[in-house]
Amino acid sequence: MTTSRASIHGYWSSRVMFVFAAAGSAIGLGNVWKFPYMAGESGGGAFVVLYLICIALLGIPVMMSEVLLGRRGRSSPINTMHVLAREENRSTSWSLLGAMGILAGFMILSYYSVIAGWTLAYVVETVSGTFSGVSSEEVGEVFNQLVSDPWRLLFWHTLFIVLTMVVVIRGVRKGLEMAVRLLMPILFTLILVMVAYALVQGDFYAGLKFLFTPDFSKITPDVVLKAMGHAFFTLSVGMGAIMMYGSYLPDDASIGSTSLQVALADTVVAILAGLAIFPIVFANNLEPGQGPGLIFNTLPLAFGHMPGGMFFGFLFFTLLVFAAWTSAISLIEPAVAWLIERFSISRITSSVICGLVTWAVGLGTVFSFNHWNRIKLLDGTPLAGKSFFDLLDYLAANIMLPLGGILICVFAGWVMSEASSRDELRLKHSCVYGLWRLLARYVAPAGVILIFLHVLGIF
């Protein structure tokens, strides 16, 4: 019953390249600070164990379901869902699931590129010696000057969009695969170098204790929901990127094992990031619980006062650029592929259109930090008080992604026949398939629904 559909966009050359690409999509700016920060503030090693359980019960089943749909459809998320719905004799309205994923990825990239632009700016600031010997007030002033200057933000936003589209224009093998083949080893190397630097120059014991000492007293229902939410969002599911990458996966690759490897790589990078960051933070008697400020305010201050800090600060922000870059190309690829399929245009034309539209929408985020920072949208609604940037982030990350995750599980577990899902997953042992089906049909949807209600403030 194996399908004979072929992707018009090409294929990964191997299973390893899919793992690199999917891991690159999952490993972004959030991994470098959010996971370590959440772990430290939510029970240390107890949270890490809880997070790994959530990855196994929630993240991996959803990822397997999304890759399953992508490889079986072999096209953009919209057309994949249209074809698979017809194959199962269901309504083609399921194509709206693909459209929602593409839109969510597009919205996220429009503001993600602005934030990624900050990391590009900090590469230059660090290597030029801006942070050498400065005070905390001076570091804060550097950041404030950056975000308050729309022209500087526009320049870095534009440069990051150009870097992203240069990769996407070149296609699957010459663009996406070549990029992850180069960037992912560099990313892993840089983070290992940063861990070694933290081992020598930082308080490594304090960092280990912060991350891995179990404190079960901090495990509350709210912490459990946060672990579930991070397990879902960290694998980059629900936005069409993994479905699109799955459509390029060779037929002989195991969906189960590749999904496990992606989840493992994503988690290892998050833990290594904590081991690179927090020993430096503690060695300088800095506050670890600052979220995004940890990257742009606290760490530059630390690097500015440490031996070799200029060089290793440059490596750290270069690491952030690479992490953002590999995520960005996955966010825009589904939209590019759909335009090619829908209008029979070239990849270059499609990429230019998507890049320009993303860039234009990103201007709203650029101005949200300066000219429009006093403009709040949707007064009189539950979303009142949010800036343009806040609104995009809330709609995409808190509504569209978890809703997409729920619908992916519903389609793969309930709408798609058992014969079709067995045929595509090709799991060697029937008990493993049964476990996936149990998790995809019951556990993962229930978990994502709880996340959905939690982020909406309902539960």
C-alpha positions in Angstrom: 0.0 0.0 0.0 3.1 2.3 0.1 2.4 5.5 -1.8 4.3 6.5 -4.9 4.1 10.2 -4.5 7.2 12.2 -5.2 8.3 15.6 -4.0 8.8 18.2 -6.8 11.1 20.1 -4.5 13.7 17.3 -3.9 14.8 15.1 -1.0 17.4 15.0 1.8 20.4 13.0 0.7 20.1 10.9 3.8 18.4 10.3 7.1 21.2 12.1 8.9 20.5 15.3 6.8 16.9 15.2 7.9 18.0 14.9 11.6 20.4 17.8 11.1 17.7 19.9 9.4 14.9 19.1 11.9 17.2 19.6 14.8 18.3 22.9 13.3 14.6 23.9 13.1 14.1 23.0 16.7 17.3 24.5 18.1 16.7 28.2 18.2 17.3 31.3 20.4 14.9 30.0 23.0 17.0 26.8 23.6 20.0 28.8 24.6 18.4 30.6 27.5 14.8 29.4 28.1 15.3 25.8 28.9 18.2 26.3 31.3 16.4 29.2 32.9 13.2 27.2 33.3 15.1 24.3 34.7 16.9 26.4 37.3 13.8 28.2 38.5 11.5 25.1 38.5 13.2 22.4 40.4 16.6 21.9 38.7 17.1 18.2 38.0 13.5 17.4 39.0 12.4 19.7 36.1 14.8 18.1 33.7 13.4 14.7 34.4 9.9 16.0 34.1 10.7 17.7 30.8 12.2 14.5 29.4 9.1 12.6 30.3 7.0 15.2 28.5 9.2 15.0 25.5 8.6 11.2 25.4 4.9 11.3 26.0 4.1 14.6 24.1 6.8 16.0 21.9 8.0 12.8 20.1 4.5 11.5 19.3 3.4 14.9 17.8 6.7 15.1 15.8 6.3 11.6 14.5 2.7 12.4 13.5 3.8 15.6 11.6 6.6 13.8 9.8 4.3 11.0 8.9 1.8 13.4 7.3 4.6 15.2 5.5 6.3 12.2 4.0 3.0 10.6 2.9 1.8 13.9 1.2 5.2 14.8 -0.3 4.2 18.5 -0.8 3.6 21.7 1.1 1.4 21.4 4.2 -1.7 22.8 2.5 -1.5 20.4 -0.4 -0.4 17.5 1.8 -3.5 17.9 4.0 -5.7 18.3 1.0 -4.3 15.1 -0.6 -4.4 13.0 2.5 -7.9 14.1 3.4 -9.1 12.9 0.0 -7.2 9.7 0.4 -9.1 9.0 3.6 -12.4 10.2 2.1 -12.6 13.1 4.4 -13.3 16.8 3.9 -10.6 18.7 2.1 -11.2 21.5 4.6 -8.3 19.8 6.5 -6.1 21.8 4.1 -6.8 24.7 6.5 -4.6 22.9 9.0 -1.7 23.2 6.6 -2.6 26.9 5.9 -2.6 27.7 9.6 0.8 26.1 10.0 2.3 28.1 7.1 0.8 31.3 8.5 2.1 30.7 12.0 5.6 30.0 10.7 5.4 33.2 8.5 4.2 35.3 11.5 6.9 33.9 13.8 9.7 34.6 11.3 8.5 38.2 10.7 9.4 39.1 14.3 12.0 36.3 14.9 14.2 37.9 12.3 14.2 41.2 14.2 15.3 39.5 17.4 17.9 37.5 15.5 19.1 40.8 14.1 20.0 41.8 17.7 22.4 38.8 17.8 24.0 40.0 14.6 24.4 43.4 16.1 26.0 42.0 19.2 28.5 40.0 17.2 29.8 43.3 15.9 29.5 45.1 19.3 31.5 42.3 21.0 34.3 41.9 18.5 34.7 45.7 18.4 35.4 45.8 22.2 32.2 47.7 23.1 31.7 45.6 26.3 35.3 45.5 27.5 35.4 46.7 31.1 31.9 48.3 31.0 29.5 48.7 33.9 26.0 47.1 34.0 24.5 50.5 33.3 26.6 50.9 30.2 25.7 47.4 28.9 22.0 48.3 29.4 22.5 51.5 27.5 24.0 49.6 24.5 20.9 47.5 24.3 18.5 50.5 24.8 20.3 52.4 22.0 20.0 49.4 19.7 16.2 48.8 20.1 15.4 52.5 20.2 17.0 53.1 16.8 14.6 51.9 14.0 17.2 52.3 11.3 19.7 50.0 13.0 17.0 47.5 13.7 15.9 47.7 10.1 19.4 47.1 8.8 20.0 44.0 10.9 16.4 42.7 10.3 17.0 43.1 6.5 20.4 41.4 6.7 19.0 38.4 8.5 16.1 38.1 6.1 18.6 38.2 3.2 20.8 35.5 4.8 17.7 33.3 5.3 16.4 33.7 1.7 19.8 33.1 0.2 19.7 29.6 1.6 16.1 29.0 0.7 16.5 30.1 -2.9 19.0 27.4 -3.5 16.6 24.6 -2.8 16.7 21.4 -0.7 20.1 19.9 -1.6 22.1 23.0 -2.6 20.4 25.3 0.0 18.8 23.8 3.0 20.9 20.7 3.2 24.2 22.5 2.4 23.4 25.1 5.1 22.6 22.5 7.9 25.5 20.4 6.8 27.8 23.4 7.5 26.0 25.2 10.3 25.0 22.4 12.6 28.5 21.0 13.2 29.7 24.5 13.7 26.9 25.2 16.1 27.7 22.0 18.2 31.4 22.9 18.1 30.8 26.4 19.3 28.6 25.3 22.2 31.2 22.7 23.3 33.9 25.4 23.1 31.7 27.6 25.3 31.2 24.8 27.8 35.0 24.3 28.0 35.4 28.1 28.5 32.8 28.0 31.3 34.6 25.0 32.9 37.9 27.0 33.0 36.7 30.5 33.7 33.3 30.0 35.3 31.9 28.5 38.5 31.1 25.1 36.9 30.0 23.5 40.1 27.4 26.2 40.8 26.1 25.8 37.2 25.8 22.1 37.6 24.1 22.5 40.9 21.7 25.1 39.5 20.6 22.9 36.6 20.7 19.4 38.1 20.1 19.4 41.8 16.5 18.1 42.2 14.2 20.3 44.2 10.9 18.5 44.1 9.3 21.1 46.4 9.1 23.4 43.4 7.2 20.9 41.2 3.7 22.3 41.1 0.8 21.8 38.6 2.0 25.1 37.0 5.5 23.8 36.6 4.2 20.6 35.1 2.3 22.6 32.5 5.4 24.7 31.7 7.4 21.5 31.2 4.7 20.2 28.9 4.5 23.4 27.0 8.3 23.6 26.5 8.4 20.0 25.4 5.9 20.8 22.7 7.3 24.1 21.5 11.0 23.2 21.6 10.6 20.6 18.8 9.2 23.2 16.4 6.0 21.2 15.8 2.6 22.6 14.8 3.9 25.2 12.3 4.3 23.2 9.2 8.1 23.2 9.2 8.5 19.6 10.3 5.7 18.5 8.0 7.6 20.2 5.1 10.9 18.7 6.1 9.2 15.3 6.4 8.1 15.6 2.8 11.8 15.5 1.8 12.6 12.5 3.9 13.7 9.4 2.0 11.3 6.4 1.9 13.8 4.1 3.6 14.4 6.3 6.7 12.7 5.4 9.9 10.3 8.1 11.2 10.5 6.8 14.7 14.2 6.7 15.1 14.8 10.0 13.3 12.2 11.7 15.6 14.0 10.3 18.6 17.3 11.6 17.4 16.0 15.1 16.7 14.5 15.2 20.2 17.8 14.0 21.7 19.9 16.6 19.8 17.5 19.4 20.8 17.6 18.4 24.5 21.4 18.0 24.5 21.9 21.4 23.0 19.6 23.0 25.6 21.5 21.3 28.5 24.9 22.3 27.0 23.7 25.8 26.7 22.9 25.9 30.4 26.4 24.5 31.2 27.9 27.2 29.0 25.9 30.1 30.4 25.3 29.6 34.1 28.9 28.9 35.3 29.8 32.3 33.8 26.8 34.0 35.4 27.6 32.6 38.9 31.3 33.3 38.6 30.4 37.0 38.1 27.8 37.0 40.9 25.1 37.9 38.4 21.4 37.2 38.5 20.5 34.0 36.5 16.7 34.6 36.4 16.5 37.3 33.8 15.0 35.5 30.8 15.9 37.3 27.5 17.8 39.9 29.5 20.3 37.2 30.3 21.6 37.2 26.8 21.6 40.9 26.0 22.4 42.5 29.3 23.9 40.0 31.8 26.3 37.9 29.6 27.9 40.9 27.7 28.8 42.3 31.2 30.3 39.0 32.2 32.3 38.6 29.0 33.5 42.2 29.3 35.3 41.4 32.6 36.6 37.9 31.9 40.0 36.8 30.4 39.4 36.2 26.7 35.9 37.5 27.1 35.9 39.5 23.8 36.8 36.4 21.8 34.4 34.1 23.6 31.6 36.6 23.6 32.0 36.8 19.8 31.8 33.0 19.6 28.7 33.0 21.8 26.7 35.5 19.8 27.9 33.8 16.6 26.4 30.6 18.1 23.1 32.5 18.6 23.2 33.7 14.9 23.6 30.1 13.7 20.9 28.8 15.9 18.5 31.5 14.7 19.5 31.0 11.1 18.8 27.2 11.0 15.4 27.9 12.6 14.5 30.7 10.2 15.0 28.7 7.0 12.5 26.1 8.3 9.9 28.7 9.1 9.7 30.1 5.6 10.3 27.0 3.6 6.6 25.8 3.7 5.3 29.1 2.3 7.9 29.1 -0.4 7.0 25.5 -1.4 3.3 26.3 -1.5 3.7 29.3 -3.8 5.7 27.1 -6.2 3.0 24.4 -6.2 0.1 26.8 -6.4 1.3 29.2 -9.1 4.0 27.2 -10.9 6.6 29.8 -10.4 10.3 29.4 -9.9 11.9 28.9 -6.4 13.7 32.2 -6.9 10.5 34.1 -7.5 8.7 32.4 -4.7 11.6 33.0 -2.2 11.8 36.7 -3.2 8.1 37.2 -2.7 8.0 35.4 0.7 11.2 37.2 1.8 9.8 40.6 0.9 6.4 40.0 2.5 8.1 38.7 5.7 10.4 41.7 5.7 7.5 44.1 5.4 5.5 42.6 8.2 8.6 42.6 10.3 8.6 46.4 10.1 5.8 46.3 12.6 8.0 44.6 15.1 10.9 47.0 14.4 8.7 49.9 15.2 7.1 48.2 18.2 10.4 48.9 20.1 10.6 52.6 19.3 8.2 54.7 17.3 5.1 52.5 18.1 6.2 51.5 21.6 3.3 53.5 23.2 0.7 52.2 20.7 -1.3 49.3 22.2 -3.7 47.3 20.2 -7.2 45.9 20.7 -8.4 48.0 23.6 -11.5 46.5 25.2 -10.6 43.0 24.3 -8.7 40.2 26.2 -5.7 41.1 24.1 -5.7 44.7 25.1 -2.3 46.4 25.9 -0.3 44.3 23.4 2.1 45.9 20.9 2.2 44.7 17.3 5.1 42.4 18.3 3.3 41.1 21.4 0.2 40.4 19.4 2.0 38.4 16.7 3.9 36.4 19.3 0.7 35.7 21.3 -1.4 34.6 18.3 1.3 32.4 16.7 2.9 30.8 19.7 0.0 30.6 22.1 -2.9 29.9 19.8 -2.0 28.7 16.3 0.9 26.3 17.3 -0.9 24.3 20.0 -4.1 24.3 17.9 -2.1 23.0 15.0 -0.5 20.3 17.3 -3.9 19.1 18.4 -5.3 18.9 14.9 -2.1 17.0 13.6 -2.7 14.4 16.3 -6.4 14.2 15.6 -5.7 13.6 11.9 -2.8 11.2 12.3 -4.4 9.2 15.1 -8.2 9.4 14.3 -8.8 10.5 10.7 -6.0 8.5 9.0 -6.7 4.8 8.8 -4.6 2.4 10.8 -3.5 0.8 7.5 -2.2 4.1 6.2 -0.3 5.1 9.3 1.2 1.6 9.7 2.2 1.7 6.1 4.0 5.1 6.4 5.6 4.6 9.8 6.9 1.1 9.0 7.7 0.4 12.6 9.3 -3.1 13.0 7.4 -4.1 16.1 3.7 -4.0 16.4 3.9 -3.0 20.1 5.9 0.1 19.2 3.2 1.1 16.6 0.5 0.5 19.3 2.4 2.7 21.7 2.6 5.6 19.2 -1.1 5.2 18.3 -2.0 5.3 22.0 0.1 8.5 22.6 -1.0 10.2 19.3 -4.7 9.5 19.8 -5.1 10.1 23.6 -2.1 11.3 25.6 -0.6 13.9 23.2 -3.9 15.6 22.3 -4.9 15.8 25.9 -1.5 17.3 26.8 -1.6 19.9 24.1 -5.2 20.9 25.0 -4.0 21.5 28.6 -1.1 23.6 27.2 -3.6 25.5 25.0 -5.9 26.2 28.0 -3.0 27.2 30.2 -1.4 29.7 27.8 -4.9 31.3 27.3 -5.2 31.6 31.1 -8.2 29.4 31.3 -6.5 26.5 33.2 
